[in-house]
């Protein structure tokens, strides 16, 4: 199977240092559909996009494998729930803060993820996601269009005060 670097000669993004990474997917979607909303994080604002690759496709590819190989486990030990968050985990907490509406609060600084351990971050993200889904379902019951992007305000969610 060809690697991305064999298919695409160079990453094109908003900066000279932009590279392809998982954040390239939402960055590409934002660019292809000319979405005016802000980026989710600084990573997808920086990431290179795949627009050059997908804009040249004239028909579906036929060289994709029919079955995928078994996945090897990423680790063989139990997770350390008391560990500090990685940069990526901290960004997931920031995304959850947007879902939760906490990003509007002055009491929720950008650095809050650095004060959480893995277990606390997991609980925060899980809670924010479930509250967002519940609030979205309630909004649709009240007549909100399913295609509307719900921008949560902290007053619309019930969340614990121990941030």
VEXSEPA-585320 format. One record per residue: x, y negated, z of N, C-alpha, C in turn; residue number from 1. Coordinates in Angstrom, 1 decimal. Layout:
// VEXSEPA-585320
site n_x X	n_y Y	n_z Z	ca_x X	ca_y Y	ca_z Z	c_x X	c_y Y	c_z Z	i NUM
...
// end
This chain:
// VEXSEPA-585320
site n_x 0.8	n_y 1.2	n_z 0.0	ca_x 0.0	ca_y 0.0	ca_z 0.0	c_x 0.9	c_y -1.2	c_z 0.0	i 1
site n_x 0.6	n_y -2.2	n_z -0.8	ca_x 1.4	ca_y -3.5	ca_z -0.9	c_x 1.2	c_y -4.3	c_z 0.4	i 2
site n_x 2.3	n_y -4.9	n_z 0.8	ca_x 2.2	ca_y -5.8	ca_z 1.9	c_x 1.8	c_y -7.2	c_z 1.4	i 3
site n_x 1.3	n_y -8.0	n_z 2.3	ca_x 0.9	ca_y -9.4	ca_z 1.9	c_x 2.0	c_y -10.1	c_z 1.3	i 4
site n_x 3.2	n_y -10.0	n_z 1.8	ca_x 4.3	ca_y -10.8	ca_z 1.2	c_x 4.6	c_y -10.3	c_z -0.2	i 5
site n_x 4.2	n_y -9.1	n_z -0.6	ca_x 4.4	ca_y -8.6	ca_z -2.0	c_x 3.3	c_y -9.1	c_z -2.9	i 6
site n_x 2.2	n_y -9.5	n_z -2.4	ca_x 1.0	ca_y -10.0	ca_z -3.2	c_x 1.1	c_y -11.5	c_z -3.3	i 7
site n_x 1.4	n_y -12.2	n_z -2.2	ca_x 1.4	ca_y -13.6	ca_z -2.2	c_x 2.9	c_y -14.1	c_z -2.0	i 8
site n_x 3.4	n_y -14.9	n_z -2.8	ca_x 4.8	ca_y -15.3	ca_z -2.8	c_x 5.1	c_y -16.2	c_z -1.6	i 9
site n_x 4.2	n_y -17.1	n_z -1.3	ca_x 4.5	ca_y -18.0	ca_z -0.2	c_x 3.2	c_y -18.5	c_z 0.5	i 10
site n_x 3.3	n_y -18.7	n_z 1.8	ca_x 2.1	ca_y -19.2	ca_z 2.5	c_x 1.9	c_y -20.7	c_z 2.2	i 11
site n_x 0.7	n_y -21.1	n_z 1.9	ca_x 0.4	ca_y -22.5	ca_z 1.7	c_x -0.6	c_y -22.9	c_z 2.8	i 12
site n_x -0.2	n_y -23.9	n_z 3.5	ca_x -1.1	ca_y -24.4	ca_z 4.5	c_x -0.9	c_y -25.9	c_z 4.7	i 13
site n_x -1.5	n_y -26.4	n_z 5.8	ca_x -1.5	ca_y -27.9	ca_z 6.0	c_x -0.1	c_y -28.4	c_z 6.3	i 14
site n_x 0.8	n_y -27.5	n_z 6.8	ca_x 2.2	ca_y -28.0	ca_z 7.1	c_x 3.2	c_y -27.1	c_z 6.4	i 15
site n_x 4.4	n_y -27.5	n_z 6.3	ca_x 5.5	ca_y -26.7	ca_z 5.7	c_x 5.7	c_y -25.4	c_z 6.5	i 16
site n_x 5.5	n_y -25.5	n_z 7.8	ca_x 5.7	ca_y -24.3	ca_z 8.6	c_x 4.6	c_y -23.3	c_z 8.7	i 17
site n_x 3.4	n_y -23.6	n_z 8.1	ca_x 2.2	ca_y -22.8	ca_z 8.1	c_x 2.6	c_y -21.4	c_z 7.6	i 18
site n_x 2.0	n_y -20.4	n_z 8.3	ca_x 2.2	ca_y -19.0	ca_z 8.0	c_x 0.9	c_y -18.3	c_z 7.9	i 19
site n_x 0.9	n_y -17.0	n_z 7.4	ca_x -0.3	ca_y -16.2	ca_z 7.4	c_x -0.4	c_y -15.5	c_z 8.8	i 20
site n_x -1.5	n_y -15.5	n_z 9.4	ca_x -1.8	ca_y -14.8	ca_z 10.6	c_x -3.3	c_y -14.6	c_z 10.7	i 21
site n_x -3.7	n_y -14.0	n_z 11.9	ca_x -5.1	ca_y -13.7	ca_z 12.0	c_x -6.0	c_y -15.0	c_z 11.9	i 22
site n_x -5.4	n_y -16.1	n_z 12.3	ca_x -6.2	ca_y -17.4	ca_z 12.2	c_x -6.3	c_y -17.8	c_z 10.7	i 23
site n_x -5.7	n_y -17.2	n_z 9.8	ca_x -5.8	ca_y -17.6	ca_z 8.4	c_x -7.2	c_y -17.2	c_z 7.9	i 24
site n_x -7.8	n_y -16.3	n_z 8.5	ca_x -9.2	ca_y -15.9	ca_z 8.0	c_x -10.2	c_y -17.0	c_z 8.3	i 25
site n_x -10.4	n_y -17.5	n_z 9.5	ca_x -11.3	ca_y -18.6	ca_z 9.7	c_x -10.9	c_y -19.9	c_z 8.9	i 26
site n_x -9.6	n_y -20.1	n_z 8.8	ca_x -9.1	ca_y -21.3	ca_z 8.1	c_x -9.5	c_y -21.2	c_z 6.6	i 27
site n_x -9.3	n_y -20.0	n_z 6.1	ca_x -9.7	ca_y -19.8	ca_z 4.7	c_x -11.2	c_y -20.0	c_z 4.5	i 28
site n_x -12.0	n_y -19.4	n_z 5.4	ca_x -13.5	ca_y -19.6	ca_z 5.2	c_x -13.9	c_y -21.0	c_z 5.3	i 29
site n_x -13.2	n_y -21.8	n_z 6.3	ca_x -13.5	ca_y -23.2	ca_z 6.4	c_x -13.2	c_y -23.9	c_z 5.1	i 30
site n_x -12.1	n_y -23.6	n_z 4.5	ca_x -11.6	ca_y -24.3	ca_z 3.3	c_x -12.5	c_y -23.9	c_z 2.1	i 31
site n_x -12.8	n_y -22.6	n_z 1.9	ca_x -13.5	ca_y -22.1	ca_z 0.7	c_x -15.0	c_y -22.7	c_z 0.7	i 32
site n_x -15.6	n_y -22.8	n_z 1.9	ca_x -16.9	ca_y -23.2	ca_z 2.0	c_x -17.0	c_y -24.7	c_z 2.3	i 33
site n_x -15.9	n_y -25.4	n_z 2.3	ca_x -15.8	ca_y -26.8	ca_z 2.5	c_x -16.6	c_y -27.2	c_z 3.8	i 34
site n_x -16.4	n_y -26.5	n_z 4.9	ca_x -17.1	ca_y -26.8	ca_z 6.1	c_x -16.5	c_y -28.0	c_z 6.8	i 35
site n_x -17.3	n_y -28.9	n_z 7.3	ca_x -16.9	ca_y -30.1	ca_z 7.8	c_x -16.6	c_y -30.0	c_z 9.3	i 36
site n_x -17.0	n_y -28.9	n_z 10.0	ca_x -16.8	ca_y -28.8	ca_z 11.4	c_x -15.3	c_y -28.8	c_z 11.7	i 37
site n_x -15.0	n_y -29.0	n_z 13.0	ca_x -13.6	ca_y -29.0	ca_z 13.5	c_x -13.1	c_y -27.6	c_z 13.4	i 38
site n_x -11.8	n_y -27.4	n_z 13.5	ca_x -11.2	ca_y -26.1	ca_z 13.6	c_x -11.5	c_y -25.6	c_z 15.0	i 39
site n_x -11.4	n_y -24.2	n_z 15.1	ca_x -11.6	ca_y -23.6	ca_z 16.4	c_x -10.5	c_y -23.9	c_z 17.4	i 40
site n_x -9.2	n_y -23.8	n_z 16.9	ca_x -8.1	ca_y -24.0	ca_z 17.8	c_x -7.0	c_y -24.6	c_z 16.9	i 41
site n_x -5.9	n_y -25.0	n_z 17.5	ca_x -4.7	ca_y -25.5	ca_z 16.8	c_x -4.1	c_y -24.4	c_z 15.9	i 42
site n_x -4.4	n_y -23.2	n_z 16.2	ca_x -3.8	ca_y -22.1	ca_z 15.4	c_x -4.4	c_y -22.0	c_z 14.0	i 43
site n_x -5.8	n_y -22.1	n_z 13.9	ca_x -6.4	ca_y -22.0	ca_z 12.6	c_x -6.3	c_y -23.3	c_z 11.8	i 44
site n_x -6.1	n_y -24.4	n_z 12.6	ca_x -5.8	ca_y -25.7	ca_z 11.9	c_x -4.4	c_y -25.6	c_z 11.2	i 45
site n_x -3.5	n_y -24.9	n_z 11.8	ca_x -2.1	ca_y -24.8	ca_z 11.3	c_x -1.9	c_y -23.6	c_z 10.3	i 46
site n_x -2.8	n_y -22.6	n_z 10.3	ca_x -2.6	ca_y -21.4	ca_z 9.6	c_x -2.7	c_y -21.6	c_z 8.0	i 47
site n_x -1.9	n_y -20.8	n_z 7.3	ca_x -2.0	ca_y -20.8	ca_z 5.9	c_x -3.3	c_y -20.1	c_z 5.5	i 48
site n_x -3.8	n_y -20.5	n_z 4.3	ca_x -5.1	ca_y -19.9	ca_z 3.9	c_x -4.9	c_y -18.9	c_z 2.7	i 49
site n_x -5.9	n_y -18.1	n_z 2.5	ca_x -5.8	ca_y -17.1	ca_z 1.4	c_x -6.6	c_y -17.6	c_z 0.2	i 50
site n_x -6.9	n_y -18.9	n_z 0.1	ca_x -7.7	ca_y -19.3	ca_z -1.0	c_x -7.1	c_y -19.0	c_z -2.4	i 51
site n_x -5.8	n_y -19.1	n_z -2.5	ca_x -5.2	ca_y -18.8	ca_z -3.8	c_x -5.3	c_y -17.4	c_z -4.2	i 52
site n_x -5.3	n_y -16.5	n_z -3.2	ca_x -5.5	ca_y -15.1	ca_z -3.4	c_x -6.9	c_y -14.8	c_z -3.9	i 53
site n_x -7.9	n_y -15.2	n_z -3.1	ca_x -9.3	ca_y -14.9	ca_z -3.5	c_x -9.8	c_y -15.7	c_z -4.6	i 54
site n_x -9.3	n_y -16.8	n_z -4.9	ca_x -9.8	ca_y -17.6	ca_z -6.1	c_x -9.4	c_y -17.0	c_z -7.4	i 55
site n_x -8.4	n_y -16.1	n_z -7.4	ca_x -7.9	ca_y -15.5	ca_z -8.6	c_x -8.5	c_y -14.1	c_z -8.9	i 56
site n_x -9.3	n_y -13.6	n_z -8.0	ca_x -10.0	ca_y -12.3	ca_z -8.2	c_x -11.1	c_y -12.5	c_z -9.2	i 57
site n_x -11.1	n_y -11.6	n_z -10.2	ca_x -12.2	ca_y -11.7	ca_z -11.2	c_x -13.1	c_y -10.5	c_z -11.1	i 58
site n_x -12.6	n_y -9.4	n_z -10.3	ca_x -13.5	ca_y -8.2	ca_z -10.1	c_x -13.0	c_y -7.6	c_z -8.8	i 59
site n_x -13.8	n_y -6.7	n_z -8.3	ca_x -13.4	ca_y -6.1	ca_z -7.0	c_x -12.2	c_y -5.2	c_z -7.2	i 60
site n_x -11.4	n_y -5.0	n_z -6.2	ca_x -10.2	ca_y -4.1	ca_z -6.3	c_x -10.7	c_y -2.7	c_z -6.2	i 61
site n_x -10.0	n_y -1.8	n_z -6.8	ca_x -10.3	ca_y -0.4	ca_z -6.8	c_x -9.2	c_y 0.5	c_z -6.2	i 62
site n_x -8.2	n_y -0.2	n_z -5.7	ca_x -7.0	ca_y 0.6	ca_z -5.2	c_x -7.0	c_y 0.7	c_z -3.6	i 63
site n_x -8.2	n_y 0.5	n_z -3.0	ca_x -8.3	ca_y 0.6	ca_z -1.6	c_x -8.3	c_y 2.0	c_z -1.1	i 64
site n_x -7.7	n_y 2.4	n_z 0.0	ca_x -7.8	ca_y 3.8	ca_z 0.5	c_x -9.2	c_y 4.2	c_z 0.9	i 65
site n_x -9.5	n_y 5.4	n_z 0.7	ca_x -10.8	ca_y 5.9	ca_z 1.1	c_x -10.9	c_y 6.2	c_z 2.6	i 66
site n_x -9.8	n_y 6.6	n_z 3.2	ca_x -9.7	ca_y 6.9	ca_z 4.6	c_x -8.5	c_y 6.2	c_z 5.2	i 67
site n_x -8.6	n_y 5.7	n_z 6.4	ca_x -7.6	ca_y 5.1	ca_z 7.1	c_x -6.8	c_y 6.0	c_z 8.0	i 68
site n_x -5.5	n_y 5.8	n_z 8.2	ca_x -4.8	ca_y 6.7	ca_z 9.1	c_x -5.2	c_y 6.5	c_z 10.6	i 69
site n_x -5.0	n_y 7.5	n_z 11.4	ca_x -5.3	ca_y 7.4	ca_z 12.8	c_x -4.5	c_y 6.2	c_z 13.4	i 70
site n_x -5.1	n_y 5.6	n_z 14.3	ca_x -4.4	ca_y 4.4	ca_z 15.0	c_x -3.6	c_y 4.9	c_z 16.2	i 71
site n_x -2.4	n_y 4.5	n_z 16.3	ca_x -1.6	ca_y 4.8	ca_z 17.4	c_x -1.9	c_y 3.8	c_z 18.6	i 72
site n_x -2.0	n_y 4.3	n_z 19.8	ca_x -2.3	ca_y 3.4	ca_z 20.9	c_x -1.2	c_y 2.3	c_z 21.0	i 73
site n_x -1.7	n_y 1.1	n_z 21.4	ca_x -0.7	ca_y 0.0	ca_z 21.5	c_x 0.1	c_y 0.1	c_z 22.8	i 74
site n_x -0.4	n_y 0.7	n_z 23.8	ca_x 0.4	ca_y 0.9	ca_z 25.0	c_x 0.0	c_y 2.2	c_z 25.6	i 75
site n_x 0.9	n_y 2.7	n_z 26.5	ca_x 0.7	ca_y 4.0	ca_z 27.2	c_x 0.5	c_y 3.8	c_z 28.7	i 76
site n_x 0.5	n_y 2.6	n_z 29.1	ca_x 0.3	ca_y 2.3	ca_z 30.5	c_x -1.0	c_y 1.5	c_z 30.8	i 77
site n_x -1.4	n_y 1.5	n_z 32.0	ca_x -2.6	ca_y 0.7	ca_z 32.4	c_x -2.3	c_y -0.8	c_z 32.2	i 78
site n_x -3.3	n_y -1.6	n_z 31.9	ca_x -3.1	ca_y -3.0	ca_z 31.8	c_x -2.9	c_y -3.6	c_z 33.2	i 79
site n_x -2.1	n_y -4.7	n_z 33.2	ca_x -1.8	ca_y -5.4	ca_z 34.5	c_x -2.8	c_y -6.6	c_z 34.6	i 80
site n_x -3.9	n_y -6.4	n_z 35.3	ca_x -4.9	ca_y -7.4	ca_z 35.4	c_x -4.4	c_y -8.6	c_z 36.2	i 81
site n_x -3.3	n_y -8.5	n_z 36.9	ca_x -2.8	ca_y -9.7	ca_z 37.7	c_x -1.8	c_y -10.5	c_z 36.9	i 82
site n_x -1.5	n_y -10.1	n_z 35.7	ca_x -0.5	ca_y -10.8	ca_z 34.9	c_x -1.0	c_y -12.1	c_z 34.4	i 83
site n_x -0.1	n_y -13.0	n_z 34.1	ca_x -0.4	ca_y -14.3	ca_z 33.5	c_x -0.9	c_y -14.1	c_z 32.1	i 84
site n_x -1.6	n_y -15.0	n_z 31.5	ca_x -2.2	ca_y -14.9	ca_z 30.2	c_x -1.1	c_y -15.2	c_z 29.1	i 85
site n_x -1.2	n_y -14.5	n_z 28.0	ca_x -0.3	ca_y -14.8	ca_z 26.9	c_x -0.9	c_y -16.0	c_z 26.2	i 86
site n_x -0.2	n_y -16.6	n_z 25.3	ca_x -0.7	ca_y -17.8	ca_z 24.6	c_x -2.0	c_y -17.5	c_z 23.9	i 87
site n_x -2.1	n_y -16.3	n_z 23.3	ca_x -3.3	ca_y -15.9	ca_z 22.6	c_x -4.5	c_y -15.8	c_z 23.6	i 88
site n_x -4.2	n_y -15.1	n_z 24.7	ca_x -5.3	ca_y -15.0	ca_z 25.7	c_x -5.8	c_y -16.3	c_z 26.2	i 89
site n_x -4.8	n_y -17.2	n_z 26.4	ca_x -5.2	ca_y -18.6	ca_z 26.8	c_x -6.1	c_y -19.3	c_z 25.8	i 90
site n_x -5.8	n_y -19.0	n_z 24.5	ca_x -6.6	ca_y -19.6	ca_z 23.4	c_x -8.0	c_y -19.0	c_z 23.4	i 91
site n_x -8.1	n_y -17.7	n_z 23.7	ca_x -9.4	ca_y -17.1	ca_z 23.8	c_x -10.2	c_y -17.7	c_z 24.9	i 92
site n_x -9.6	n_y -18.0	n_z 26.1	ca_x -10.3	ca_y -18.7	ca_z 27.2	c_x -10.8	c_y -20.1	c_z 26.7	i 93
site n_x -9.9	n_y -20.8	n_z 25.9	ca_x -10.4	ca_y -22.1	ca_z 25.4	c_x -11.6	c_y -22.0	c_z 24.4	i 94
site n_x -11.6	n_y -20.9	n_z 23.6	ca_x -12.8	ca_y -20.7	ca_z 22.8	c_x -14.0	c_y -20.4	c_z 23.6	i 95
site n_x -13.8	n_y -19.6	n_z 24.7	ca_x -14.9	ca_y -19.3	ca_z 25.6	c_x -15.4	c_y -20.6	c_z 26.2	i 96
site n_x -14.5	n_y -21.5	n_z 26.5	ca_x -14.9	ca_y -22.8	ca_z 27.2	c_x -15.8	c_y -23.6	c_z 26.2	i 97
site n_x -15.6	n_y -23.5	n_z 24.9	ca_x -16.4	ca_y -24.1	ca_z 23.9	c_x -17.8	c_y -23.5	c_z 23.9	i 98
site n_x -17.8	n_y -22.1	n_z 23.9	ca_x -19.1	ca_y -21.4	ca_z 24.0	c_x -19.9	c_y -21.8	c_z 25.2	i 99
site n_x -19.2	n_y -21.9	n_z 26.3	ca_x -19.8	ca_y -22.2	ca_z 27.6	c_x -20.2	c_y -23.7	c_z 27.8	i 100
site n_x -19.6	n_y -24.5	n_z 26.9	ca_x -19.8	ca_y -26.0	ca_z 27.1	c_x -18.9	c_y -26.6	c_z 28.1	i 101
site n_x -18.0	n_y -25.9	n_z 28.6	ca_x -17.1	ca_y -26.4	ca_z 29.7	c_x -16.1	c_y -27.4	c_z 29.1	i 102
site n_x -15.8	n_y -27.3	n_z 27.8	ca_x -14.8	ca_y -28.2	ca_z 27.2	c_x -15.2	c_y -29.6	c_z 27.2	i 103
site n_x -16.5	n_y -29.9	n_z 27.5	ca_x -17.0	ca_y -31.3	ca_z 27.7	c_x -16.7	c_y -31.8	c_z 29.1	i 104
site n_x -16.4	n_y -31.0	n_z 30.0	ca_x -16.2	ca_y -31.4	ca_z 31.4	c_x -14.8	c_y -31.9	c_z 31.7	i 105
site n_x -14.7	n_y -33.0	n_z 32.3	ca_x -13.4	ca_y -33.5	ca_z 32.7	c_x -12.7	c_y -32.6	c_z 33.7	i 106
site n_x -13.5	n_y -31.8	n_z 34.4	ca_x -13.0	ca_y -30.9	ca_z 35.5	c_x -12.5	c_y -29.6	c_z 34.9	i 107
site n_x -12.6	n_y -29.4	n_z 33.6	ca_x -12.1	ca_y -28.2	ca_z 32.9	c_x -10.9	c_y -28.6	c_z 32.0	i 108
site n_x -9.7	n_y -28.7	n_z 32.5	ca_x -8.6	ca_y -29.2	ca_z 31.6	c_x -8.2	c_y -28.1	c_z 30.6	i 109
site n_x -7.5	n_y -28.6	n_z 29.6	ca_x -7.0	ca_y -27.7	ca_z 28.6	c_x -6.1	c_y -26.6	c_z 29.1	i 110
site n_x -5.5	n_y -26.8	n_z 30.3	ca_x -4.5	ca_y -25.9	ca_z 30.8	c_x -5.2	c_y -24.9	c_z 31.8	i 111
site n_x -6.5	n_y -24.8	n_z 31.9	ca_x -7.2	ca_y -23.9	ca_z 32.8	c_x -6.8	c_y -22.5	c_z 32.6	i 112
site n_x -6.6	n_y -22.1	n_z 31.4	ca_x -6.2	ca_y -20.7	ca_z 31.1	c_x -4.9	c_y -20.3	c_z 31.7	i 113
site n_x -4.0	n_y -21.3	n_z 31.9	ca_x -2.7	ca_y -21.0	ca_z 32.5	c_x -2.8	c_y -20.7	c_z 34.0	i 114
site n_x -4.0	n_y -21.0	n_z 34.6	ca_x -4.2	ca_y -20.8	ca_z 36.0	c_x -4.9	c_y -19.5	c_z 36.3	i 115
site n_x -5.4	n_y -18.8	n_z 35.2	ca_x -6.1	ca_y -17.6	ca_z 35.4	c_x -5.2	c_y -16.4	c_z 35.2	i 116
site n_x -5.5	n_y -15.3	n_z 35.8	ca_x -4.8	ca_y -14.1	ca_z 35.4	c_x -5.7	c_y -13.3	c_z 34.4	i 117
site n_x -5.2	n_y -12.2	n_z 34.0	ca_x -5.9	ca_y -11.4	ca_z 32.9	c_x -7.3	c_y -11.0	c_z 33.4	i 118
site n_x -7.5	n_y -10.6	n_z 34.6	ca_x -8.8	ca_y -10.2	ca_z 35.1	c_x -9.8	c_y -11.4	c_z 35.1	i 119
site n_x -9.3	n_y -12.5	n_z 35.7	ca_x -10.2	ca_y -13.7	ca_z 35.8	c_x -10.6	c_y -14.2	c_z 34.4	i 120
site n_x -9.6	n_y -14.2	n_z 33.4	ca_x -9.9	ca_y -14.6	ca_z 32.1	c_x -10.9	c_y -13.7	c_z 31.4	i 121
site n_x -10.8	n_y -12.4	n_z 31.6	ca_x -11.7	ca_y -11.4	ca_z 31.1	c_x -13.1	c_y -11.7	c_z 31.6	i 122
site n_x -13.3	n_y -11.9	n_z 32.9	ca_x -14.6	ca_y -12.2	ca_z 33.4	c_x -15.2	c_y -13.5	c_z 32.9	i 123
site n_x -14.3	n_y -14.5	n_z 32.8	ca_x -14.7	ca_y -15.8	ca_z 32.3	c_x -15.2	c_y -15.7	c_z 30.8	i 124
site n_x -14.4	n_y -15.0	n_z 30.0	ca_x -14.8	ca_y -14.9	ca_z 28.6	c_x -16.1	c_y -14.0	c_z 28.4	i 125
site n_x -16.1	n_y -13.0	n_z 29.2	ca_x -17.3	ca_y -12.1	ca_z 29.1	c_x -18.6	c_y -12.9	c_z 29.5	i 126
site n_x -18.5	n_y -13.6	n_z 30.6	ca_x -19.6	ca_y -14.4	ca_z 31.1	c_x -20.0	c_y -15.5	c_z 30.1	i 127
site n_x -19.0	n_y -16.2	n_z 29.5	ca_x -19.3	ca_y -17.3	ca_z 28.6	c_x -20.0	c_y -16.7	c_z 27.3	i 128
site n_x -19.5	n_y -15.6	n_z 26.8	ca_x -20.1	ca_y -14.9	ca_z 25.6	c_x -21.5	c_y -14.5	c_z 25.9	i 129
site n_x -21.7	n_y -13.8	n_z 27.0	ca_x -23.1	ca_y -13.4	ca_z 27.3	c_x -24.1	c_y -14.6	c_z 27.5	i 130
site n_x -23.6	n_y -15.6	n_z 28.2	ca_x -24.5	ca_y -16.8	ca_z 28.3	c_x -24.8	c_y -17.5	c_z 27.0	i 131
site n_x -23.8	n_y -17.5	n_z 26.1	ca_x -23.9	ca_y -18.1	ca_z 24.8	c_x -25.0	c_y -17.3	c_z 24.0	i 132
site n_x -24.8	n_y -16.0	n_z 24.0	ca_x -25.8	ca_y -15.2	ca_z 23.3	c_x -27.2	c_y -15.3	c_z 23.8	i 133
site n_x -27.3	n_y -15.3	n_z 25.2	ca_x -28.7	ca_y -15.5	ca_z 25.8	c_x -29.2	c_y -16.9	c_z 25.4	i 134
site n_x -28.4	n_y -17.9	n_z 25.5	ca_x -28.9	ca_y -19.3	ca_z 25.2	c_x -29.3	c_y -19.4	c_z 23.7	i 135
site n_x -28.5	n_y -18.7	n_z 22.8	ca_x -28.8	ca_y -18.8	ca_z 21.4	c_x -30.1	c_y -18.0	c_z 21.1	i 136
site n_x -30.3	n_y -16.9	n_z 21.7	ca_x -31.6	ca_y -16.2	ca_z 21.5	c_x -32.8	c_y -17.0	c_z 22.0	i 137
site n_x -32.6	n_y -17.7	n_z 23.2	ca_x -33.7	ca_y -18.5	ca_z 23.7	c_x -33.9	c_y -19.7	c_z 22.8	i 138
site n_x -32.9	n_y -20.3	n_z 22.2	ca_x -33.1	ca_y -21.4	ca_z 21.3	c_x -33.8	c_y -20.9	c_z 20.1	i 139
site n_x -33.6	n_y -19.7	n_z 19.6	ca_x -34.3	ca_y -19.2	ca_z 18.4	c_x -35.8	c_y -19.0	c_z 18.8	i 140
site n_x -36.0	n_y -18.5	n_z 20.0	ca_x -37.4	ca_y -18.3	ca_z 20.4	c_x -38.1	c_y -19.7	c_z 20.4	i 141
site n_x -37.4	n_y -20.7	n_z 20.7	ca_x -38.0	ca_y -22.1	ca_z 20.8	c_x -38.1	c_y -22.7	c_z 19.4	i 142
site n_x -37.6	n_y -22.0	n_z 18.4	ca_x -37.8	ca_y -22.5	ca_z 17.0	c_x -36.5	c_y -23.0	c_z 16.3	i 143
site n_x -35.3	n_y -22.8	n_z 17.0	ca_x -34.1	ca_y -23.2	ca_z 16.3	c_x -33.8	c_y -22.4	c_z 15.1	i 144
site n_x -33.3	n_y -22.9	n_z 14.0	ca_x -32.9	ca_y -22.2	ca_z 12.8	c_x -31.8	c_y -21.3	c_z 13.1	i 145
site n_x -31.9	n_y -20.0	n_z 12.7	ca_x -30.8	ca_y -19.1	ca_z 12.9	c_x -29.5	c_y -19.5	c_z 12.3	i 146
site n_x -29.5	n_y -20.3	n_z 11.2	ca_x -28.3	ca_y -20.7	ca_z 10.6	c_x -27.6	c_y -21.9	c_z 11.3	i 147
site n_x -28.3	n_y -22.5	n_z 12.2	ca_x -27.7	ca_y -23.7	ca_z 12.9	c_x -26.6	c_y -23.2	c_z 13.9	i 148
site n_x -25.5	n_y -24.0	n_z 13.9	ca_x -24.5	ca_y -23.7	ca_z 14.8	c_x -24.8	c_y -24.4	c_z 16.2	i 149
site n_x -24.9	n_y -23.6	n_z 17.2	ca_x -25.3	ca_y -24.1	ca_z 18.5	c_x -24.1	c_y -24.7	c_z 19.2	i 150
site n_x -24.1	n_y -25.9	n_z 19.6	ca_x -23.0	ca_y -26.6	ca_z 20.3	c_x -23.4	c_y -26.6	c_z 21.7	i 151
site n_x -22.9	n_y -25.8	n_z 22.6	ca_x -23.3	ca_y -25.6	ca_z 23.9	c_x -22.9	c_y -26.9	c_z 24.8	i 152
site n_x -23.8	n_y -27.3	n_z 25.6	ca_x -23.5	ca_y -28.4	ca_z 26.6	c_x -23.5	c_y -27.7	c_z 27.9	i 153
site n_x -22.7	n_y -28.1	n_z 28.8	ca_x -22.6	ca_y -27.4	ca_z 30.1	c_x -23.9	c_y -27.3	c_z 30.8	i 154
site n_x -24.8	n_y -28.3	n_z 30.6	ca_x -26.1	ca_y -28.3	ca_z 31.3	c_x -27.0	c_y -27.2	c_z 30.8	i 155
site n_x -26.7	n_y -26.6	n_z 29.6	ca_x -27.6	ca_y -25.6	ca_z 29.0	c_x -27.2	c_y -24.2	c_z 29.5	i 156
site n_x -26.2	n_y -24.0	n_z 30.2	ca_x -25.8	ca_y -22.7	ca_z 30.7	c_x -25.7	c_y -22.7	c_z 32.2	i 157
site n_x -25.9	n_y -21.5	n_z 32.7	ca_x -25.7	ca_y -21.4	ca_z 34.1	c_x -24.4	c_y -20.6	c_z 34.3	i 158
site n_x -23.4	n_y -21.3	n_z 35.0	ca_x -22.1	ca_y -20.7	ca_z 35.1	c_x -21.6	c_y -20.9	c_z 36.5	i 159
site n_x -20.7	n_y -20.0	n_z 36.9	ca_x -20.2	ca_y -20.1	ca_z 38.3	c_x -19.4	c_y -21.4	c_z 38.4	i 160
site n_x -19.4	n_y -22.0	n_z 39.6	ca_x -18.7	ca_y -23.2	ca_z 39.8	c_x -17.2	c_y -23.0	c_z 40.2	i 161
site n_x -16.7	n_y -21.8	n_z 40.4	ca_x -15.4	ca_y -21.5	ca_z 40.8	c_x -14.4	c_y -21.4	c_z 39.6	i 162
site n_x -14.2	n_y -22.5	n_z 38.9	ca_x -13.3	ca_y -22.5	ca_z 37.8	c_x -11.9	c_y -22.7	c_z 38.3	i 163
// end
